[in-house]
Amino acid sequence: MTGMQLFVLGCMGLVIIGLMGFGGWLILGNNALPADLAPAGPTQAPVQASAPLPSETPPPTRTPILPTFTLAPTTYESMIPEGWNQFTYKNVEIWVPAEFVKDSSGDKLIDLVTSKTAGKGFKTTIYLDKDEGVTTDLDSYVRDGLGHFTAEVTFLEKKDFQIGNYEVRRIKSQVIILGVSVGVMDYLIKDGSTVWDLACMSYYDELHDWQPVFDQVAQTFRIK
């Protein structure tokens, strides 16, 4: 063979070997095709990231505005109803409704009666008296006094009562005076060794109506 023929045969052998190598590379899949030769896969639309849900903002907490109250101090004068009159004994005073006048026949420190009569001619009465030199406590004093009640006197009730800073007991009883049933409210007020007795009496059937008035009179008791 001539040199030209040998050159042609050599080139053909190189081509065959190259084709065989290329086929084996495809079959064995040892290497990936270049990016520009790789088959295009199905096109997938890009997934858009979902926006975060807005967080719920709690409503603002409202602080309740409470009304403010200013308590006016209770004064002695504020407890006296309009139109009431003052009666005194030395440095002691009480205030009573205008219908009460002095009882000229009375023998108490302050002795008052209404200007009109009630059942069976009885007049509603308010008087003030005192017992000095008391050495016992007020409850013992009350028990001793109850022990001297007669058959004409029926004890009904004993209660604590408030008059300023004094220690007070309110005694309710029923008394038969000359055949008339009388309701009595005794306010026993202890001031040191003195017990003041503010006694308020009405026809017994009217005592329920008079009791709030008697309580109010008692609260006006004051030692100046």
Secondary structure as GFF3:
##gff-version 3
##sequence-region A 1 224
A	DSSP	alpha_helix	3	28	.	.	.	ID=ss1
A	DSSP	three_ten_helix	77	79	.	.	.	ID=ss2
A	DSSP	beta_strand	85	89	.	.	.	ID=ss3
A	DSSP	beta_strand	92	96	.	.	.	ID=ss4
A	DSSP	beta_strand	100	102	.	.	.	ID=ss5
A	DSSP	beta_strand	110	114	.	.	.	ID=ss6
A	DSSP	three_ten_helix	119	121	.	.	.	ID=ss7
A	DSSP	beta_strand	125	131	.	.	.	ID=ss8
A	DSSP	alpha_helix	138	146	.	.	.	ID=ss9
A	DSSP	beta_strand	153	163	.	.	.	ID=ss10
A	DSSP	beta_strand	166	177	.	.	.	ID=ss11
A	DSSP	beta_strand	180	191	.	.	.	ID=ss12
A	DSSP	beta_strand	194	203	.	.	.	ID=ss13
A	DSSP	three_ten_helix	204	206	.	.	.	ID=ss14
A	DSSP	alpha_helix	207	219	.	.	.	ID=ss15
A	DSSP	beta_strand	222	223	.	.	.	ID=ss16
###
